[in-house]
Amino acid sequence: MPSDTPVNKRVKRHVIGREHIFFAATPPALAHLCEIELKSLLGPDHQLQKQPGGIEFSGRLTDAYRINLLTRYSNRILMHLTSFKATNFRRLEQKLAAIAWELYLFRDSPLKVQVSTHKCRLYHTQAVLEIVRKQVGSHLDRFGLPAAANQKFDQNQRLFIRGIKDTFTVAIDSSGDHLYKRGLKTHGGRAPLRENLAAAVLELAGYDSRKPLVDPMCGSGTFSLEAALKAAAIPPGWFRNYAFMQWPSFIHRRWQYLIDQHKTDRGTWTGHLILAADTDSTACENLRQCIQANDLSGLIQVAEQDFFKLQPSQWTDQKGLVVLNPPYGRRLEKELMKKSLAPIMDRLQTAYSGWRLALIAPREQLASIKAIPLMTYPLIHGGLRVAVGVGKIP
């Protein structure tokens, strides 16, 4: 970032040099874990405030860098720009025109705008969106900085405009793609589990990275990849880019310093503490390629094998954690789900005696399990209300 222009001096003074209010948008079921995580990252004395949809906190830009890199549970980190009252479109235009957009966006930044209103006289969200885009675009055309010649915009910039009872809040997204998109996987799967949900399941199950983990219906391998990141102390956001990297305020040397603090030597891992298995040969091959491409081969072993034939005792003599996300919901009718869970539970008791278990299933199905005592925690997966049951297999 050049340092001699008036705009850049204002960026340093008003954006880099000041504290800001940030908002960690979080799935409702993960709010408690996210709060604990933010206290750990920001310090126990840092003030957090729960809000609908997430947690609010204050900090510098470098705090936003760090949380984006290290959070396992948040969906995105928003930075508050301003709040104002507007009961007509003229007032809305005036307030939007007064924002120094050149401090936050380059002239040619690809922009998306998301508008929501509740009990506002300006309830027509499409009209509000068009006014926002017009005001931001005309302002940047006059005052915005051009991006560097070698700057490539690989992230959309997103503005979030939220109106409640005629008070509008304007925030900019520092994350870009949802944070559950770790940048590890280029392959998908049927009804894949989001990475932040997988991380939460591992946490609730008390995953110990020194002990083995078996993911015997691995699909795209989300559980195994999340466990590998934790086992090797690799930050969840290590493999991806962020929207804040394409802000006028981005300071590369501070980001590089943060990255250098969290470098790990993955070459020391040779124990294959994580076993991912599935009957789908394509899924297994895609996962192997992902593991190799991201230098995780020393952590995860992939096997094309049926859950009902897999013998963990042939792979390890330790007891660890078995994680399961079997088909349910739209993928399986309720009656079939009841029938399919019974042999799964029988197999767990036979082959995984003494192991810890984390099982995702509809809540009523988990409640019907009597052979294995489970603590249940509600989740929403693929729009369905499910739960994870965690416990120890007798």
N, C-alpha and C positions, 0 to 999 in steps of 0.2 A: 504494500500500500504506500503510494507516494506520501511524503510528509510535509510538503511545502505549499499545498493548495489550501485556500480558505475552508473548503468543504471538509478536507481531511483533518484540519485543525478542529473543526466542530465535531467531527466523528470521534476524535480522541477525547474531547472534553465532555461531550454529552452522551456518548454510547460506551466507549471503552473505559472512561474514567469514573463512571458512576455505577451505583448499585441499581438493579432493576428488579421488578416483580416478575417471577416466573411461575408457570403453572404446569405441573406434571399431570398430563391427562392419563388416566389409569382405568382399566376395566374395574367395575364395582367390586367384583369378587377378590380383586388383588389390592384393594386400597390399603388394607392393614399392612400387608407385606411391603408395599411401596413406601408407606410412612416409616416403617422400621429401616428400610434401605436408605431413604433420604437422610434420616437422622445419623446413620452410620457414615454417609458420604459427606454431609455438611457439618457434622458435629452435634453432640447431644444438646447443646445450649441454643442451637439455631431454632428460631421460631418457625413452625409449620402451621398452616391453617387448612383444615379440610374444607373442601368446597364440593358442590355437586359435580361429579365427573372427574375429580382428581384432588391434587394437593397443591396449595400455593406456598411459595417461599421466596425470599429475597436473596440476591447475590450479584456477583460480578459476571461478566461474560465468560471468564475462565471457569466459573462454577458451572455454567451451562455446558461448556465444552466437556467438563469432567463427568457430569451426570449423563449426558448423551452417550458418552463412551462406556460408562460403567453400569448404568441401570439395567436390571434384568426384567423389571415388571412394567415399566411405563410404556405408554403407546407413543407419546411425543412430548416435547418440552416447548411450551409457548412462552414468548416474552411479551409482557404487557407494554403497549405504547401509550395509550391514553384512554380516558373515559369522558363522556359528555352527554348532555341531555339534548334531544332533538325530537320535536313533535311535528315538524314539517320538513319537506325535502330541501327547502332553501337553507334552513338551519343545518341540516345534515351536510349539504355541500360546503357551507362555510367552515364547519368544524373539520371536515376532511381536508379542505384546502389549506388549513392552518398547520397540518402535520408536516414536519420536515422529512418527507419521504426519502430524500437524497441521502439521509444519514443511515438508512436501513437497506436500500435497494439500489442496484446499478440501473442505469437507464434502460438497458435491454434485457433485464431479468425476466424470464418466463414466469408469469404470475397466475395463480389460481386464487379465487376468493370464495370463502364459505360464509354464508349469512344465515343466522337463525334469529327469530324474534318471538317474544312471548309477552302478551298484553301490551303491545306497542301500537300507537296510532299509525306508525309506518310499518304496517304488517306485510306489505308486498315485498317479499324477499328478493324477487328478481329485479324489481325497480331499485332497491337499495344496492344490490350487487352491481348494476350498471353504473350507478352514480359513483360507487367506490372505484371501479375500474377507470372511469373517465377522469376522476380527480387525480388518482395516482399517476395515470399515464401522462396527463397534461403537465403535472408538476415535474415528473422526471424528465420529460422532453425539454423543459426549461432549465432545470437545476441539477439533474442527475449526472453522476459521474459515468463516463464510459468505462466498460470493463477493460482490463488489460488485453492486449492483442492476442495473447496465448490463453486467455480465459475461456474455458469451455463450460457451458451451463448444463450440467448433467442432473441437476435437481430443480424441480419447480419450486418457486417461492410461494408460500401460502399465507394469506391473511385470513384471520378469523374475526368476523364482525358479529357480536352477540348483543341483541337488544332485549332488555327486560324492563317493562314499565317505563318505556321511553328513554331509558338510559342505555347508551351504546358503549360497549367496550371493544377496543381494537387491539388485536394481538398478532404477532408474527411468529410463524412456526420456525424454530431453530433446527428441527430434526430432518425435515424432508420426508422421505419414506417412513412409514410406521417403524417404530423402534424394534418391534418384534421381527422385522426383516433384518436379520443379522448380517446378510451379505455372504453367508456361507453357501447356501443352496441355490443352484440354478435349476434343480429338478423339483417336481411337485409330487403329489400323491393323491389318493382318494381321501377326501375330507381330512386334509392334514391338520395337525394340531399346531396352533400358533406357539411360537418359541417362548413368549413370556408366560403362557399358560403351562408349558412344559417345565420351565424354570420354577414356577410356583409349586407344581406338583412335587418336584424333586425336593424343594425346601420343606414342604409340609410333611413329606415322607421321611425327613431326616437323613437325606442322602449324605453318606460319608465317602468322599472321593478316594479314601485309602482302601476301600472295600469294593468288591466287584459289583457291577450293575449288569443285569440282563434285560434286554429290550426285545422280547421274543415275538412280537408282532410289530416290527419296527416301521413298516411302511417307508416313508421318506426319511426316517431316522432322526426325527426331531428330539426325542428323549436322549438318544445316544450322543448327538452333537452337543446338546446343552450340557450334558454330564461331562463331556470331554473339555468344554470350555472351562467349567468349574474345576475339574481335576488338574488342568494345566495352568490355572490362574490366568487365563486369556480373557481380557475384557470382552463382554458381549458384543460391543460395537467395533471390535478391532478390524473387521473385514469390510467395512462400508464407509461411505462418505455421508456428509451432512449438509443441510441447507445453509447453516451458518458459515460454511467454508466459502460461500459465494456472496457474503455480505461485505460491504465496504469496510466494516470494522474488523474483519478477520485478520488475526495476527498469526502467521504461520509458525513463527519461532516458538510462541507459547504453546501452540498445539503440538509441535514436535517435542517440546520439553515434556509435555504430558504423556505422549506416546513412549518416549524413552524411559519414563518412570515405570511403565508397565510391560516392558519387553520381557519375554520368557524364552527359555531354551527348551523347545519341544523335543529336541533330539535325545534328551535324557530319558524319555518315557519309552519303555520297551516291554512293559508287563501286560499289555492288552487287558486293562481292568474293566473294559466295557465290551459286551458282546451284543451285537445287533443281529437279529435273525428274522427271516420272513420266507414264505413259500413263493413269493413273486420274484422271479429271477431278474426281471427288468429293474424292479425297485432295489434289489441288492446290488446290481451292477452300477446303477446311478449313485447309490450311496458310497460304494467303493471309490468311484471317480471323484466324488466330492471330498472324501476323506484324504485321498492322495493329493488333490489339488490344493488343499488347505493345510498340508503338512501335519495331519492328525493320525497318520498310520500307526504310530507307536502307542496310541491310546485305544483305538476301536478295532475290533475284529468283526468281520461280517460273515455270516453263514446263511446259505440258502437251505433252510431247514424248517420243518413243521413244529409248531409249539408243542403239539402232543407227542412228539418223538424226541424233542430236544432234552438232553440230560445235562443239566448244569454241573453235576458232579464230575463229568468227564472233562470239563473245561477248567474247573477250579475246585479246590478243596475248602475254600472259605465260604461263609454265609454272607450274603450281601443284600441287595435290593433288586426286586423284579418289578418292572413297570409295564402296565398293560393298558392299551387303548383299543379294545376290541370293537367290531362293528356294532352300531346301535342307531336308534333314532330313524332318520330317513333312510339309512342304509339297511335297516333291518326291522321287520315288524316286531311289535311288542312280544307276542307269543313266541316267536322264534328266538327273541333275545332271552326270554326266560329259559328256554330249552338249551340255548348255547352257553349260558353262564354256568349251568350245572356241571358239564364236563370240564369247563375251564377251572372251576373251583376244585373239582376232584383231582385234576392234574397238578394244580398248585400244591395241594396237600401231599400228593405222592412224591413229586420231584423237587419241591422247594421247601421242605420242612425246615423250620428254623430261620427262613429268610424273612425279610421285611417285604411288604407288598404295597404298591400303589396302583389302584384300579379305577379307571374312569368308566362310569356307566350312569344310566338314568337313576335318579335318587331312589325311586321305588324299588328298583332292582337291587341296589346296594342294601336297602333296608331288609330285603328278604333273605340276605345271606346270614346264616346262623353259624356255619362251621368255623368261620374265621372272624374274630371280633375286630370291627373296623370303626375308626373315627372318620366321620364324613364331613367334607367341606364343599359348599356349593360352588359351581363354576358355570359359565356359559361358553359353550363350544359350538361353533357353526350355527349360532342363533338358537341353540337348544339349551334348556336348563338341565344340566347334569350335575354330577358331583364326583369328587375323588374320594375313595375310601382308602385309608392307610392303616396298617396294623402289622402284626407279626403272625406269620403262618405257624400254627401249632406243630 
